Amino acid sequence: MGKVLEGTLEVDSEAAAQSALKQKRLEVITLGPLSAIEQLWIGLTKKQPKVKAKDVVIFSRQFSTMINSGLPILQGLTIVAEQAENKDFRGLMGKVRDDISNGVPLSEALSRHPKVFSTLYVNMVKAGEQGGILDIIFERLSEYMEKAEGVTRKVKSAMMYPIVVMSVAVLVVIFLMIKVVPTFADVFRSFGAELPLPTRMVLGLSNFLLSPKAGFLVFFGIVFYVALSLYKRTKQGAYNMDALLLKLPVFGVLVQKASVAKFARTFGTLIKSGVPIMDALETVAKTSGNLVVEKALIDARDSVRSGKTLTQPLKESKIFPPMVTQMINVGEETGALDAMLSKVADFYEEEVDTAVEGMTSIIEPILIVFLGVTLGFIVVAMFMPMFELGNLAG
């Protein structure tokens, strides 16, 4: 009787898990997805390889040049593994090289590291293997990743800026309320007169932050954050949060434009690289980064599978603007879908740039005014009793 083993696998589906275990000559007894709590625990405790997108871009460019120069794949991987500055990436390349030495195709060897090489990356490499154009594919991958990473970085910076400023403002206010205001409170008690309303408001907030009630508030805040994290790890919760993100004022429009740009760039790159449209749609859906967009693309794939057009389900999703669906429709009719998608991607990447600049120019003065009013109110509230006392003394 064989030994019973337990463990976890990082794969896209149960079918992929079955295949991976079969290759290792293991018989499956039970198989299923991890619970939300188990996923959260593994995410917090598991050490992930520290490989950045920049490392993959550099590898793609170098590898493309090596293949184009006629260098064998195995030798190219050996050189890349030796030259990589990132220790984790160097070790990962060593594993890929060992797999290929054992007869595993390059695309499959890369697919065994899903945290570093996405489904899109693997599918494009697979198309390159089948078409004998690996050098062109790796060059396109590096260009795609640079542009996609640029859009993602701009969106994150636009959303992080107000969050960081507001966080600093809250910390400053809490410091004033806990450390500075109480010293004024001792002085005000000796006045023996009724304090102005703004002063009473500030002192009341200070007393609240120093009371046990504030501790309970922090505790419930932590509980709410953990509960929200667990909810986001459920399929319905993640979908609802992504839908809410698209409906946010100002930020929702930016996220939508970034999603359209990513869809067009990814889909156009896959089609141009020779990936079949059904596989391309499935890959684009999985790498969209938003479950609402993913559902719209899955519906579009089902529409194409049943012999209908790609345009109609995209139009019905109300995520893709009319200009996008019209250009895709023209691309379908003329057979130049990849060219049309490239134009859509270029346009919406510029739209993201414009939106980020406009948002920053609007948010910055609003935050400055907010900080000025908040801190000014606290300062004035603290000095008002002294002004009144001076007037009485005069």
ABEGO torsion letter per residue (X at the ends): XBBBBBBBBBBABAAAAAAAAAAAGBBBABBBBBBAAAAAAAAAABBBBBBBAAAAAAAAAAAAAAAAAGBBAAAAAAAAAAABABAAAAAAAAAAAAAAAAGBBAAAAAAABAAABBAAAAAAAAAAAAAGAAAAAAAAAAAAAAAAAAAAAAAAAAAAAAAAAAAAAAAAAAAAAAAAAAAAAAAAAAAGBBBBAAAAAAAAAAAAAABAAAAAAAAAAAAAAAAAAAAAABAAAAAAAAAAAAABBGAAAAAAAAAAAAAAAAAAAAAAAGBBAAAAAAAAAAAAGBAAAAAAAAAAAAAAAAGBBAAAAAAAAGABBAAAAAAAAAAAAAGAAAAAAAAAAAAAAAAAAAAAAAAAAAAAAAAAAAAAAAAAAAAAAAAAAAAAAAAAAX
